[in-house]
Amino acid sequence: MFRQMNASTGCDKRVEAFFDLWGSGIRAAAATAAGEKEEVPYRPGSLNLYNMNNEKNMEGNQMAAITAGMVKELREMTGAGMMDCKKALAATDGDMEKAVEFLREKGLAAASKKAGRIAAEGLVKTLVSEDGKSAAIVEVNSETDFVAKNAQFQGYVADVAAQVLASSAQDMDAFMAEAWAKDASLTVAQELSSQIAVIGENMNIRRFEKITTDGVVIDYIHGGGRIGVLLEASAEAVNDDVKEALKNVAMQIAALTPKYVKRDEIPQEFVEHETEILKVQAKNENPDKPDAIIEKMIVGRLNKELKEFCLLDQAYVKDGDLTVAKYLEQVSKEVGGKIELKKFVRFETGEGLEKKEEDFAAEVAKQMQ
């Protein structure tokens, strides 16, 4: 798998050598694990509660020996789910080490071993319904840009976006607990663990948002998934000219990172906080100026700052002589109907996350040990 991924992305010889070393380590570990399995084979069905009576009695005795403390300890060691840990302990007669191996064989502990790594790369994906009345945006993180470019990861992110579009979940906990649309026997969280085990890196569904509207919603993806935008608007007539204008505004949002659509959305506390900061700055720069002059300076600086935060007040990137508001007024006249922006959502991959600094030589040396 890693060789295919390397070829598809054109990595250099150093990366190829690294994965050759990594692959050797994986094969060696697999051989060792296979030897252990021959010595202590796992027999499915021998601990089945619904099997023959003698097996049922044996199961009852074994389950009785498994305590809540043991389940808790295994969960802390592996990060696997509580019921998965309970089943693993039952299947291994309460042997903690064998239970860890059992979970690893099932692909449930592989994810937990990667859970401590920083996942700050990844993709933002958007999806709009066929009628243009609802849309979803999601950010899924991976550890490296290398995996983010992999077709399997990209396909998984697209599946997550489709899940969000169809979901009624209001928060991440509810979303992670719902049935995975492509395999109802799994939850969204369990499918994520499966993908982590297959792809080989820590991954995280970091955030999502969904817009449902009576108007129109437009999406925009920049940089192959580095930045994603959803823009909701109302329009008296929705045609190609209106959609093009809204796409231009979505591009503006991606480029200039506004925080609000219009000035009256800004919280008063934020304005007061910025005013105090600007007042101190002005006094430090002009200690001899009277307070009346300082106040006028603050008003000018605050107005300039708030224009950068408000989308409609920003200078339109394709025509600096216009603001975004003036641009939309112009388009509204041309199409014969008013266009009004309602809401936007902007996700940037890894925004606010600490990114791991990679030391390639050290990583290769670690794999050789």
C-alpha positions as CSV (number, residue, x, y, z in Angstrom):
1,M,0.0,0.0,0.0
2,F,2.8,2.4,0.9
3,R,4.6,1.8,-2.3
4,Q,1.5,2.6,-4.3
5,M,0.9,5.8,-2.3
6,N,4.6,6.8,-2.9
7,A,4.3,6.3,-6.6
8,S,1.1,8.2,-6.9
9,T,2.4,11.3,-5.2
10,G,6.0,11.3,-6.7
11,C,7.8,11.3,-3.4
12,D,11.6,11.3,-3.6
13,K,14.0,8.4,-3.0
14,R,14.5,9.3,0.6
15,V,10.8,8.7,1.3
16,E,10.9,5.5,-0.7
17,A,13.8,4.2,1.4
18,F,12.1,5.2,4.6
19,F,9.0,3.2,3.7
20,D,11.1,0.2,2.6
21,L,12.6,0.2,6.1
22,W,9.2,0.7,7.7
23,G,7.8,-2.1,5.6
24,S,10.6,-4.5,6.7
25,G,9.7,-3.7,10.3
26,I,6.0,-4.4,9.8
27,R,6.8,-7.7,8.0
28,A,9.0,-8.8,10.9
29,A,6.4,-7.9,13.5
30,A,3.8,-9.7,11.5
31,A,5.9,-12.9,11.3
32,T,6.4,-12.7,15.1
33,A,2.7,-12.3,15.7
34,A,2.0,-15.2,13.4
35,G,4.3,-17.4,15.4
36,E,2.6,-16.4,18.6
37,K,-0.8,-17.2,17.2
38,E,0.3,-20.8,16.3
39,E,1.3,-21.4,19.9
40,V,-1.9,-19.9,21.4
41,P,-4.6,-20.2,18.7
42,Y,-7.8,-18.2,18.9
43,R,-10.9,-20.3,18.4
44,P,-14.0,-18.3,17.5
45,G,-17.2,-19.6,19.0
46,S,-15.5,-21.3,22.0
47,L,-16.7,-18.4,24.2
48,N,-20.1,-17.9,22.5
49,L,-22.9,-17.2,25.0
50,Y,-25.3,-18.9,22.6
51,N,-23.3,-22.0,22.0
52,M,-23.8,-25.4,23.7
53,N,-24.7,-25.6,27.3
54,N,-21.2,-26.6,28.5
55,E,-19.7,-23.7,26.6
56,K,-22.4,-21.4,28.1
57,N,-21.5,-22.5,31.6
58,M,-17.8,-21.9,30.8
59,E,-18.6,-18.5,29.5
60,G,-20.5,-17.5,32.6
61,N,-17.6,-18.5,34.8
62,Q,-15.1,-16.6,32.6
63,M,-17.2,-13.5,32.4
64,A,-17.6,-13.5,36.2
65,A,-13.8,-13.3,36.6
66,I,-13.6,-10.1,34.4
67,T,-14.0,-7.0,36.6
68,A,-14.8,-3.5,35.7
69,G,-11.3,-2.5,36.8
70,M,-9.8,-4.9,34.2
71,V,-11.9,-3.4,31.5
72,K,-10.9,0.1,32.6
73,E,-7.2,-0.9,32.6
74,L,-7.4,-2.4,29.1
75,R,-9.2,0.6,27.8
76,E,-6.6,3.0,29.2
77,M,-3.8,0.8,27.6
78,T,-5.3,0.6,24.2
79,G,-7.9,3.4,23.8
80,A,-10.4,0.8,22.5
81,G,-14.1,1.0,23.4
82,M,-15.5,-0.4,26.6
83,M,-17.5,-3.2,25.0
84,D,-14.5,-4.1,22.8
85,C,-12.3,-4.4,25.8
86,K,-14.8,-6.6,27.6
87,K,-15.1,-8.9,24.6
88,A,-11.3,-9.1,24.3
89,L,-10.9,-10.0,28.0
90,A,-13.6,-12.7,27.7
91,A,-12.0,-14.1,24.6
92,T,-8.6,-14.4,26.3
93,D,-9.6,-15.7,29.7
94,G,-8.8,-12.3,31.3
95,D,-5.2,-12.3,30.1
96,M,-4.3,-8.6,29.7
97,E,-1.4,-9.1,27.3
98,K,-3.4,-11.5,25.1
99,A,-6.4,-9.1,25.2
100,V,-4.1,-6.3,23.8
101,E,-3.0,-8.6,21.0
102,F,-6.7,-9.6,20.4
103,L,-7.6,-6.0,19.9
104,R,-4.6,-5.4,17.7
105,E,-5.7,-8.3,15.5
106,K,-9.1,-6.8,15.2
107,G,-7.6,-3.4,14.2
108,L,-9.0,-1.7,17.3
109,A,-5.7,-1.1,19.2
110,A,-3.8,0.0,16.2
111,A,-5.8,3.2,16.1
112,S,-5.2,3.9,19.8
113,K,-1.4,3.7,19.5
114,K,-1.6,6.5,17.0
115,A,-4.0,8.6,19.0
116,G,-1.3,10.6,20.7
117,R,0.2,11.9,17.5
118,I,-0.6,15.4,16.2
119,A,-3.1,15.3,13.3
120,A,-2.8,18.8,11.9
121,E,-2.8,18.1,8.2
122,G,-5.7,16.7,6.2
123,L,-8.6,18.1,4.1
124,V,-11.6,20.3,4.1
125,K,-14.5,18.9,2.0
126,T,-17.8,20.5,1.0
127,L,-20.9,19.0,-0.5
128,V,-24.1,20.7,-1.7
129,S,-27.4,19.0,-2.3
130,E,-28.8,18.7,-5.8
131,D,-31.5,21.3,-5.1
132,G,-28.9,23.7,-3.7
133,K,-30.9,24.1,-0.4
134,S,-28.5,22.4,1.9
135,A,-24.7,21.9,2.2
136,A,-22.1,20.4,4.5
137,I,-18.5,21.2,5.3
138,V,-16.2,19.0,7.2
139,E,-12.5,19.0,8.3
140,V,-10.8,15.6,8.7
141,N,-7.2,15.7,9.9
142,S,-4.3,13.4,9.3
143,E,-0.7,13.6,10.6
144,T,1.0,14.2,7.2
145,D,0.3,16.0,3.9
146,F,1.5,12.7,2.3
147,V,-1.6,10.8,3.6
148,A,-3.9,13.8,2.9
149,K,-3.0,13.4,-0.8
150,N,-3.8,9.7,-0.8
151,A,-6.9,8.6,-2.8
152,Q,-8.2,6.3,0.0
153,F,-8.1,9.2,2.6
154,Q,-9.7,11.6,0.1
155,G,-12.5,9.0,-0.6
156,Y,-13.1,8.6,3.2
157,V,-13.3,12.4,3.7
158,A,-15.9,12.6,0.8
159,D,-17.9,9.8,2.6
160,V,-17.8,11.8,5.8
161,A,-19.1,14.9,4.0
162,A,-21.9,12.9,2.6
163,Q,-22.7,11.5,6.1
164,V,-22.8,15.1,7.5
165,L,-25.2,16.2,4.7
166,A,-27.6,13.5,5.5
167,S,-27.2,13.7,9.3
168,S,-29.4,15.5,11.8
169,A,-26.7,15.4,14.5
170,Q,-26.2,18.8,16.2
171,D,-22.8,18.1,17.8
172,M,-19.7,15.9,17.3
173,D,-20.6,13.4,20.0
174,A,-24.0,12.7,18.4
175,F,-22.4,12.5,14.9
176,M,-19.7,10.0,16.0
177,A,-22.3,7.8,17.7
178,E,-24.7,7.5,14.7
179,A,-24.6,4.5,12.2
180,W,-22.1,4.8,9.4
181,A,-24.1,5.2,6.2
182,K,-22.0,2.8,4.1
183,D,-22.1,0.0,6.8
184,A,-24.8,0.3,9.4
185,S,-23.1,-2.3,11.6
186,L,-20.5,0.3,12.4
187,T,-20.8,3.8,14.0
188,V,-19.0,6.8,12.5
189,A,-16.4,6.5,15.3
190,Q,-15.8,2.8,14.6
191,E,-15.4,3.4,10.9
192,L,-12.8,6.2,11.7
193,S,-10.9,3.6,13.8
194,S,-10.9,1.2,10.9
195,Q,-9.6,3.8,8.6
196,I,-6.8,4.7,11.0
197,A,-5.8,1.1,11.2
198,V,-5.7,0.7,7.4
199,I,-4.2,4.1,6.4
200,G,-1.6,3.9,9.3
201,E,-1.8,7.4,10.7
202,N,-3.8,9.1,13.4
203,M,-6.9,10.8,11.9
204,N,-9.6,13.0,13.4
205,I,-13.0,14.3,12.3
206,R,-12.3,17.7,13.8
207,R,-15.4,19.7,13.0
208,F,-18.4,19.9,10.7
209,E,-21.2,22.3,9.9
210,K,-24.4,22.1,7.9
211,I,-26.5,24.8,6.3
212,T,-30.1,24.4,5.3
213,T,-31.8,27.4,3.6
214,D,-34.8,28.7,1.7
215,G,-32.4,30.7,-0.4
216,V,-29.3,29.4,-2.0
217,V,-25.9,28.0,-0.7
218,I,-22.7,28.1,-2.7
219,D,-19.5,26.2,-1.8
220,Y,-15.8,26.9,-2.7
221,I,-12.7,24.8,-2.1
222,H,-9.3,26.4,-2.3
223,G,-5.9,24.7,-2.6
224,G,-7.2,21.2,-3.2
225,G,-8.9,21.1,0.2
226,R,-6.7,23.4,2.3
227,I,-9.6,25.9,2.7
228,G,-13.3,25.4,2.3
229,V,-16.2,27.9,2.3
230,L,-20.0,27.7,2.4
231,L,-21.9,30.8,1.7
232,E,-25.7,31.2,2.2
233,A,-27.7,34.0,0.5
234,S,-31.2,35.0,-0.5
235,A,-31.9,36.1,-4.0
236,E,-35.0,37.1,-5.8
237,A,-33.8,35.2,-8.9
238,V,-31.2,32.4,-8.7
239,N,-29.4,32.2,-12.1
240,D,-25.9,31.6,-13.3
241,D,-25.0,35.3,-12.9
242,V,-26.1,35.2,-9.2
243,K,-24.2,32.0,-8.6
244,E,-21.1,33.4,-10.2
245,A,-21.3,36.5,-8.0
246,L,-21.7,34.4,-4.9
247,K,-18.8,32.2,-5.9
248,N,-16.6,35.3,-6.2
249,V,-17.6,36.3,-2.7
250,A,-16.9,32.8,-1.4
251,M,-13.4,33.2,-2.9
252,Q,-13.1,36.5,-1.1
253,I,-13.9,34.8,2.2
254,A,-11.3,32.1,1.5
255,A,-8.6,34.8,0.8
256,L,-9.3,37.5,3.3
257,T,-10.7,35.6,6.3
258,P,-13.6,37.9,7.5
259,K,-15.2,37.1,10.8
260,Y,-18.7,38.5,10.3
261,V,-21.0,39.3,7.4
262,K,-21.9,42.8,8.5
263,R,-21.1,45.3,11.2
264,D,-24.1,44.8,13.4
265,E,-23.1,41.1,14.0
266,I,-19.9,42.2,15.9
267,P,-20.4,41.6,19.7
268,Q,-20.3,44.8,21.7
269,E,-17.7,43.2,24.1
270,F,-15.3,42.8,21.2
271,V,-15.7,46.4,20.1
272,E,-15.1,47.6,23.7
273,H,-12.1,45.4,24.1
274,E,-10.5,46.6,20.8
275,T,-11.3,50.2,21.8
276,E,-9.3,49.9,25.0
277,I,-6.4,48.3,23.2
278,L,-6.3,51.1,20.6
279,K,-6.6,53.7,23.3
280,V,-3.5,52.4,25.0
281,Q,-1.6,52.2,21.7
282,A,-2.6,55.8,20.8
283,K,-1.5,57.2,24.2
284,N,1.8,55.4,24.1
285,E,2.5,56.7,20.6
286,N,1.3,60.3,21.4
287,P,1.7,60.9,25.1
288,D,1.5,64.7,24.7
289,K,-1.8,64.8,22.7
290,P,-5.0,65.7,24.5
291,D,-7.7,63.1,25.1
292,A,-10.1,64.7,22.5
293,I,-7.5,64.1,19.8
294,I,-6.8,60.6,21.1
295,E,-10.5,59.8,20.9
296,K,-10.7,60.8,17.3
297,M,-7.7,58.7,16.5
298,I,-9.3,55.7,18.1
299,V,-12.5,56.1,16.1
300,G,-10.6,56.1,12.8
301,R,-8.4,53.1,13.7
302,L,-11.4,51.1,15.0
303,N,-13.4,51.7,11.9
304,K,-10.4,50.6,9.7
305,E,-10.0,47.5,11.8
306,L,-13.7,46.6,11.8
307,K,-13.8,46.8,8.0
308,E,-11.3,44.0,7.8
309,F,-13.5,41.8,10.0
310,C,-16.8,42.5,8.1
311,L,-17.2,40.8,4.8
312,L,-19.5,43.5,3.3
313,D,-17.1,46.3,4.3
314,Q,-14.0,44.7,2.8
315,A,-12.6,46.0,-0.5
316,Y,-13.7,43.6,-3.2
317,V,-10.6,41.6,-4.3
318,K,-11.4,41.8,-8.0
319,D,-12.0,45.5,-8.0
320,G,-10.4,47.6,-5.3
321,D,-12.7,50.5,-6.1
322,L,-15.7,48.6,-4.7
323,T,-16.5,47.1,-1.4
324,V,-18.2,43.6,-1.4
325,A,-21.5,45.4,-0.5
326,K,-21.2,47.7,-3.5
327,Y,-20.3,44.8,-5.8
328,L,-23.4,42.9,-4.8
329,E,-25.5,46.0,-5.3
330,Q,-24.1,46.2,-8.8
331,V,-24.9,42.6,-9.6
332,S,-28.4,42.9,-8.1
333,K,-29.1,45.8,-10.5
334,E,-27.8,43.7,-13.4
335,V,-29.9,40.6,-12.7
336,G,-33.0,42.6,-11.6
337,G,-33.3,41.2,-8.1
338,K,-31.7,41.8,-4.7
339,I,-28.9,39.6,-3.4
340,E,-28.5,39.4,0.4
341,L,-25.8,37.5,2.2
342,K,-27.0,35.6,5.2
343,K,-24.2,33.4,6.6
344,F,-20.8,31.9,5.8
345,V,-18.6,29.2,7.2
346,R,-14.9,29.0,6.5
347,F,-12.7,26.1,7.5
348,E,-8.9,26.0,7.1
349,T,-7.1,22.7,7.5
350,G,-5.2,22.6,10.8
351,E,-6.3,26.1,11.8
352,G,-5.3,26.6,15.4
353,L,-3.6,23.2,15.7
354,E,0.0,22.7,16.6
355,K,1.9,21.1,13.8
356,K,4.5,18.5,14.4
357,E,8.0,19.3,13.2
358,E,9.4,16.3,11.4
359,D,13.0,15.2,11.6
360,F,13.4,12.8,8.7
361,A,16.8,11.4,9.7
362,A,15.6,10.7,13.3
363,E,12.5,9.0,12.1
364,V,14.4,6.7,9.9
365,A,16.9,5.9,12.7
366,K,14.0,5.1,15.0
367,Q,12.5,2.7,12.6
368,M,15.8,0.9,12.2
369,Q,16.1,0.2,16.0
